[in-house]
Amino acid sequence: MERSGNGDLVIETHGLTKRYGNLVAVDGLTMRVHPGEVYGFLGPNGAGKTTTLRMLLGLVRPSAGSASVLGVRPGSSEGLAGVGALIESPGFYPFLSARDNLRVMAAHAGVDAERASVVLDEVGLGDRANDRYGNYSQGMKQRLGIASALLKDPDVLILDEPTIGLDPKGMAGMRTFIRELGSGRRAVLLSSHLMSEVEHVCDRVGVINRGVLVKEGTVDELRGRRSLIVRATPTEQANRVLEGLPEASEIRVQDDVFTVTADPASAATINRTLVEAGVAVSELRSERASLEEVFLGLTNDDEEGSR
């Protein structure tokens, strides 16, 4: 069955809010997720990420605002038919095999039991399908959790911290796998607090802090323009030359180190112009804010409480 969101969107919220007494867990959240993208929902622990995901699945009722998933109300049978989710740690019967666990879930979901074998192959567990879940490693358990979320062949896949507890190799493998999942018609909403995970996997990112969406855009947009770091003397002469260059749109200086907003491709021109003007250049390199630096600047979560 073909399912579609509201126009070009598979997830849309307007002013979505959740209060627990005096605590505002999610505050006026407006976000949009498009088909065929991996949307990174980034924030510190307790920022309101999981509460938001639970509202999108109909597990938590909003205090205010609205949300739609695949064009319908979260939690409705029509919407849930097109959504797969892994929220926090997956739970399975430890003495059943992976295949049997998925067959039990398929029966409850009204899905053909043969989908169990299909999704096990898709997540790379086909050759371990008959092993007991209790004997699985943490990485295999996470993959089985994603397999369960894929049983309905969903248009929207919601994953909450899917790499938690994995070793570096397992995390790298999971990132590649998630990137593959977010292709074609399917959208993936990935909740995480890991910068490397988001930077390598996501098409767009929304940063939430204390329940508020503080920034949204592509990773490149969030990181901003590149700068050139130039160490040059004498400082006054270097400053005059840099200010006269059309390639340099913004110049900041501390001691003899200049931070110049400019295209890295102009580095050779800038260097040559400085040297020809009698300026000694001892360092010239490209620099750009990391996603982690941007994240810390946006969140400033020293006083973050648990949500």
FENDA-V34235 format. One record per residue. RES is the residue in one letter. D_CENTER is the distance of its C-alpha to the mean C-alpha in whole Angstrom. Layout:
RES | D_CENTER
RES | D_CENTER
This chain:
M | 28
E | 26
R | 24
S | 22
G | 20
N | 22
G | 23
D | 20
L | 17
V | 16
I | 15
E | 16
T | 17
H | 20
G | 21
L | 19
T | 21
K | 22
R | 24
Y | 26
G | 29
N | 29
L | 25
V | 23
A | 19
V | 18
D | 19
G | 20
L | 16
T | 16
M | 13
R | 13
V | 12
H | 14
P | 15
G | 14
E | 11
V | 7
Y | 5
G | 2
F | 5
L | 6
G | 9
P | 12
N | 14
G | 16
A | 14
G | 14
K | 11
T | 13
T | 16
T | 14
L | 13
R | 17
M | 18
L | 16
L | 18
G | 21
L | 22
V | 22
R | 24
P | 23
S | 25
A | 25
G | 23
S | 22
A | 19
S | 20
V | 18
L | 20
G | 22
V | 24
R | 23
P | 21
G | 23
S | 25
S | 27
E | 26
G | 22
L | 22
A | 24
G | 21
V | 18
G | 17
A | 15
L | 15
I | 15
E | 15
S | 18
P | 20
G | 23
F | 26
Y | 30
P | 30
F | 34
L | 33
S | 31
A | 28
R | 30
D | 32
N | 29
L | 27
R | 30
V | 31
M | 27
A | 28
A | 32
H | 30
A | 28
G | 31
V | 29
D | 31
A | 32
E | 31
R | 28
A | 27
S | 29
V | 26
V | 23
L | 24
D | 25
E | 22
V | 20
G | 23
L | 25
G | 28
D | 30
R | 29
A | 29
N | 33
D | 32
R | 32
Y | 28
G | 30
N | 30
Y | 26
S | 24
Q | 21
G | 19
M | 22
K | 21
Q | 17
R | 18
L | 21
G | 18
I | 16
A | 20
S | 21
A | 18
L | 19
L | 23
K | 23
D | 21
P | 19
D | 18
V | 15
L | 13
I | 11
L | 10
D | 10
E | 10
P | 11
T | 12
I | 14
G | 17
L | 17
D | 19
P | 18
K | 19
G | 17
M | 14
A | 15
G | 16
M | 13
R | 11
T | 13
F | 14
I | 11
R | 11
E | 14
L | 14
G | 12
S | 15
G | 18
R | 18
R | 15
A | 12
V | 9
L | 7
L | 5
S | 6
S | 6
H | 8
L | 8
M | 8
S | 9
E | 7
V | 4
E | 7
H | 9
V | 7
C | 5
D | 8
R | 7
V | 5
G | 7
V | 9
I | 11
N | 14
R | 17
G | 16
V | 16
L | 13
V | 14
K | 12
E | 11
G | 11
T | 10
V | 9
D | 13
E | 14
L | 12
R | 14
G | 17
R | 21
R | 22
S | 25
L | 28
I | 30
V | 33
R | 36
A | 39
T | 43
P | 45
T | 42
E | 44
Q | 45
A | 41
N | 40
R | 43
V | 42
L | 38
E | 39
G | 41
L | 38
P | 37
E | 34
A | 33
S | 31
E | 31
I | 32
R | 32
V | 34
Q | 35
D | 38
D | 38
V | 34
F | 33
T | 30
V | 30
T | 27
A | 28
D | 27
P | 27
A | 30
S | 32
A | 32
A | 36
T | 37
I | 37
N | 38
R | 41
T | 42
L | 42
V | 44
E | 46
A | 47
G | 48
V | 44
A | 43
V | 40
S | 39
E | 35
L | 33
R | 29
S | 26
E | 23
R | 20
A | 18
S | 15
L | 11
E | 13
E | 16
V | 14
F | 12
L | 15
G | 17
L | 15
T | 15
N | 18
D | 18
D | 22
E | 23
E | 20
G | 21
S | 20
R | 19
